Amino acid sequence: MVKKQEKHIAPLVASLFLPGLGHILKGEIFGGVGIILVYSFSLLLCFLLIGFITTPIIWIWAAYDVYNKPAKN
């Protein structure tokens, strides 16, 4: 039997590489694509310097969210 904590490790690692990917692995397709779009827009905002603040916040929030949200069955 897989422990509850171990079920969240793969989506967490995927989300650390690309925010939103962990959500897609858990079955939340629209949520994952939405996070990827917001993260991509935030990367574009790095040209205006505000992206240097928003991008790490979105990256950390996506990893935290995918780790603490239960998987869809």
C-alpha positions in Angstrom: 0.0 0.0 0.0 1.3 3.4 -0.9 1.5 5.9 1.9 -0.5 9.1 1.5 2.6 11.3 1.5 4.3 9.2 -1.2 1.4 9.8 -3.6 2.1 13.5 -3.6 5.8 13.3 -4.3 5.7 12.7 -8.1 3.3 15.6 -8.8 5.3 17.8 -6.4 8.5 17.1 -8.3 6.8 17.7 -11.7 5.4 21.0 -10.4 8.9 22.1 -9.3 10.0 21.6 -12.9 7.0 23.3 -14.5 4.3 24.8 -12.3 0.9 23.3 -13.3 2.4 20.0 -14.5 1.7 18.4 -11.1 -1.9 19.4 -11.3 -2.2 17.8 -14.7 -0.7 14.6 -13.3 -3.3 14.6 -10.5 -6.1 14.9 -13.1 -6.8 18.7 -12.8 -6.3 19.5 -16.4 -7.9 23.0 -16.5 -6.2 24.0 -13.3 -2.9 22.9 -14.5 -3.2 24.6 -17.9 -4.3 27.7 -16.1 -1.3 27.7 -13.8 1.0 27.2 -16.8 -0.6 30.1 -18.6 -0.3 32.4 -15.6 3.3 31.3 -15.0 4.1 32.0 -18.7 2.6 35.4 -18.5 4.5 36.1 -15.3 7.7 35.1 -17.1 6.9 37.7 -19.7 6.5 40.3 -17.0 10.1 39.8 -16.1 10.8 42.4 -18.8 8.9 44.9 -16.7 10.7 43.8 -13.5 7.5 42.8 -11.7 7.8 39.3 -13.0 10.9 38.8 -10.7 8.4 39.1 -7.8 5.4 37.2 -9.2 7.2 34.3 -10.9 8.7 32.8 -7.7 5.4 33.3 -5.8 3.4 31.4 -8.5 6.1 28.7 -8.6 6.1 28.1 -4.8 2.3 28.4 -4.6 1.8 25.8 -7.4 4.1 23.3 -5.6 2.4 23.9 -2.2 -1.0 23.6 -3.8 -0.3 20.3 -5.6 1.2 18.8 -2.5 -1.7 19.6 -0.2 -4.6 19.0 -2.5 -6.1 15.5 -2.5 -5.9 13.6 -5.8 -9.1 13.2 -7.9 -10.3 9.6 -8.2 
